[in-house]
Amino acid sequence: MSASYQAVIYNRQKKIYDTVIAGSIVVYLVSYFLVSLTIDPQVTQETLIIRSTATLAILLLHIVLAIGPLARLFPVFLPLLYNRRHLGVTMFFIAAVHGLFSIIQFHSLGNINPLLSVFQSNTHYESFSKFPFEIFGFVSLVILFLMAITSHDFWLHNLGAKVWKTLHMMVYLAYSLIILHVMLGVIQSETSPVLTIMLGVGMLSIISLHIAASQHEYKRDTSAVNVVNEFIKVCGVNDIPEDRAKVVSVGSERIAIFRYSGKISAISNVCKHQHGPLGEGRIIEGCVTCPWHGYQYFPHNGTSPPPFSEKVATYDVKVIQAEVWVNPTPYPEGMERTPAVINTLRVQ
């Protein structure tokens, strides 16, 4: 968490994450150039840059939108969720290069301002097939720009969680505008159906993943539970990875049950900062760390470490014959509850 500007603190995971991103981008661009030059040796460098950055930005945007549902369906993708903003900002810069070169090549040789030319060079607003598709790309780039420059926690803190979240949910509006931008551009300039097919596959994949993730969450929320003396049987101890959680839903509440240092504790699954899923995070240096923006809470009392003051509800847990049970009645936010101790002999 941070409420002021400061350099990014790179741990080993962040270094690996950003190295993979940078390496993959270089490999993609080099491969695109080589294949394109092989197919059409007469293609200009400007055209190569415009097309390669366009396809790369769209690919990265699809990956960004897929990370959330993938992390809910398959926990192995959770590490991607922790640093998703890195990928989003990278995607914006790639898209900005595409936009800049497009404006230079197609709108800078006239007698009017290149930015005004984007809106005035094509006035077929009454025609769907001839509609000025550049406008959709321009507006989407503005949205991505606003998201990129406000990605730091400084802006999240000063704008407030509600405003910040609303702004960043506009990524779906930007995605829709990009789809229109590409599809109308294809209609007007391309004869090959390859781009249309690839975009259709991408859209179908994103929609399918979000539907599958919502169904997965619904099944978890409505699954039957075994209640004994007000306690609910959750799972076996070994079903909870070390320093991670098992989430159980009771009514409209979700409880995150964490295993750490030979103990079990339960807190609300909802982060106070922006309602992030604490159960999808992990314990780092003794604190439950929200996967969305890094807000932290002690697992035994649900309070944030000083100087922060956020608190979440806590719950009673117990371990009986290597099985984890939780009482779904919450205690007041920040109230300390004694963790359940894991009997290693029974667990084995």
N, C-alpha and C positions, 0 to 999 in steps of 0.2 A: 504494500500500500504506500502511496505517496501523494501528498497534496502540494508539492512544489516540484519545479523542474530539477531533475538530476540525471546524471548519466545512467544508462541502462546497466544494471548489474548483471554481468554475464556469468552464469554458472555453466557447468559442463553441458547440461541439457540444452540450454539456449545456444551455445556455440555449435553443437551438433545440428540443431534445428536450422539455424541460419546458414550453416555451411552446406547442408543438403539443399536448402532453397536456392542459394546462389549457384551451386554446382549444377542443379537441375535446369536452372534458367539458361546457363551457358550452353549446356548440352542441347537443349531444345533449340536455341537460336542458331547455333552452329549447324545442327542437323537440318533445320528449316532452310538455311541459306544454301547448303550443299545440295539438297534435294531439288530446290527451286532452280538453281543454276544448271543442274543436270537436265531438268525438264525444259527449261527456257533460258538458254545462255544469254539472251538479249535483254532480260529483265533488268531494270535499273535498281540501283542501291536504295533509292528512296522508296520504291515500291516494295522491295524486300523488307525494309524496316517497317513500313506501314502494315503490311500483311502479317509479318512474323509477330510483331508486338500485339496486333489485334487478336490473333488466334491464341497467343500465350495468355493475354489478360483474361480472355473468356474462359480458358481452361483453368486458370488460377481462381477465378470467381466461382466456378462450379465446385472446385475443391473446398474453398472457404465455406460455401453453403452446405456442403456435404459433411463437413467435420462434426457439426452438432448432432445430427441424427445418427451418424456412424458411432459416435462416442456413447450414445445411449444404447445402441443395439449391441456394440462390441467394445468392451472396456479397453481392449488393446489400443484403441484409437484415442484414449484419453490424453496421452502426452501431446498429441497434436492440438487438443483443445486448449491446453494451458498457454500456448504461445500463438494462438490463432491470429491475434492482432498483427504479429510480425508479417504473416502471409498476406493479410488484408492490405497493409500499407505498401508492401512490395507490389501487389497487384495494381494498386492505384498508380504507382510510378510507371509501371509498364504501360498502363492505359494512357497515362499522360504523354508518354513518348509517342504513342500511336496518334493521339489527338494533335499534338504539336506538329508532327511531320505531315499529317493530313491537311492541316490548315496551311502550312507552308507550301505544299505542292499544289493544292487545289484552290486556294483563296488568297494568295499573297501577290499575284501578278496583275490584279485589277487596279482600278482607281479608287476603290473604297477600302475602308479598314477591314483587314482580314476577318476579324470577329463579326463585324456587321455583314460581311459577305456570306458567312455561314447561314444567316437568316434570310438574306435577300437574293442570293444567286439562283435559288430555285423557289418559285412562287406557286407551284402546283399544289396548293393546300387542299384543293377540292378533289384531287385524284389520289386514290389509295396506292396504286402501283407507281405513281410518279411523285409521291409525297416526299418532301425534303427530309430524308432519313437522318441527315447530319444533325438535325436539331435534337433528336432523341439521344444521340451519342453525346452531344454537348451537355445536355441537362444531366444525364447520368454521370458524366465526368465531374460536374459540379458537386453532385451528391457525394461521390466517392472522395472528392477533395475535402469536403467538410468532415467526413468520417475519418479521413487519414490525419488531418491536423488536430482533431479532438480525441485521438486514440489514447493519448497520455492520461494518466490518472489525475493530473492537474486539472484538466478540463472536466473530467467526471466529477471531481470534488466541487468545482466552482459552478458548474451548470446545474448540478443536482442529478440524482439518479434517474428521476422520471424524464427530465428533458434529455439527458444524455442517451438513455435507452430508446426514447422515441426517435431521436436523430439517427441512431445506429440501426434501428429497425427499418430505416428507409433503404437499406441495402436491397430489400426485396423490390422496392419501387425502381431502384437503379437497375436491378436485374431485368425487370420487365421492359424498361426503356431500351436496354441493350439488346434484348431479343428483337424488339421492333426495329431498332437501328440496323441490326445485322440482316434480318429477314427482308426489309425493304431495300437495303443495299444489294442483297443477292438478286432480288427481282429485277433491279435496274441495271446490274452490271455483270452478273454471272450467268453462264449457261450450264455449268456443271451442277448436278444435284448433290455433290459431296458435302458442301458446307451445310446445306439444308438438312441432310440426313444426320450429320454430326451434331448439329444444334438440337435437332429433335431428340436424339439419343440422350444428350445432356439434360434437356428439360425433363424428359421422362424419368431419368435417373434421380434428379433432385426431388421431383414430386413423389416418386415411389419411396424414396428414403424417408421423407417427412411423414408420409402416410404410415409406413411401417413403424417408425419411431413412436408415432402417436398411438398406434394400436398396442405396441409394446408397453407403453406407459399406462394405457387404459387397463390392460390385463393385470398389470401389477397393482393398480389401485383397486381393482374389483376382485382380486384373488381371495379365496377363503382363508381364514386364520383360525388356529386352534387356541382357545382361551381357557386358561385354568387359573382360578383364584385371581382374576383380573390381569394376569400376565399372559402374553401372547408368545407362543413358540415361533421363533424367527428362522433359525437355521442351526447347523452345527458350527462349532467354533472354527473348525478348519475351513468352513465355507467363506470366512471373512479373511482376506489377505492382510498381512501385517501392515499397519499404518494406513489402512483403507477401511471402507465401510460397506455395510449391507443396508439397503433402504427398504423399509417396510411401510405399507400404507394402511392406515386405519381410519375409515370414514374419509374425511377430506384432509386428513393430516398425514404428512410423511415424516418418518423418523429415521435419522441416520445413525446407525450403530457401528461404532469404530472399535477396532482391535489395535492395541498398541502396548508395547512394553509389558506383556503378560496380563493386560487388563482389558476390560470391555466397558465403554461408556456410550451413552445415547444422548443426542441433542436433536433439536429441530433440523430438518433438512433444508430449511429456507434461510438463506443468508439475509441479514438485515439490510445489507447495502443495496442490492438490486434483485433480491429474490433468486439468487443463483442457487444451484443444487449442491449443497455442502457435501452430500453423500457421494458425489462424483469427484470430489477432491481427495486430498490425502493429508496425512499428518506430517508436517515439516517442522523440525526443531520443537516438537512438543505441542504444536498448534494445528488444529484442523484448518486447512487452507482452501478457500473457495476457488474452484477451477476457473471462474469467470474473471475475477479481478484481484485475487490474492488476499481478500479480507480474511482475518484469522480469528479463531476462537479456541479457548482451552476446552478440551473434550470433557473434563470432569465438572465444569461449572458454566460453560456456554458464554463466558465473557471474553472480550477481546483484550489482548495484552496492552498495557499502558503505552502511549497516552490515549489510545482509542477507547471508546466507551460503548460500542455495540454489544448487545446481549441477545442470546437466543434461549428458548425454553430447554429444560433438561428433563430426563426421564430415568426412572429406576430400571436397572437391568440386573439379571442374575444368570449364573451358569449352573445348569443341573445336568450332570452326567454328559459333559461335553456338548450340551445343547444350550443355545442362547435364548433367553426369554426377556421380554420387555413389557413394562406396564405402560399402556398408551396414554395414561393420564399425565399431562404435562405439569411440571413445577414452574413457578414463576421464573421469568427470564433471568438468567445469571445465578440461580440458586445451585449451590454445590451439591452433588450427589456422589456417594461413595462408589467408585468403579467396582465392577464384579471382577474377581480375581480368577484367572484361568488356572485350573489344576492341570499342569502339563502331563501328569501321569495318566489322568483320565482321558485327556485329549488324545494321547498316543494310543 
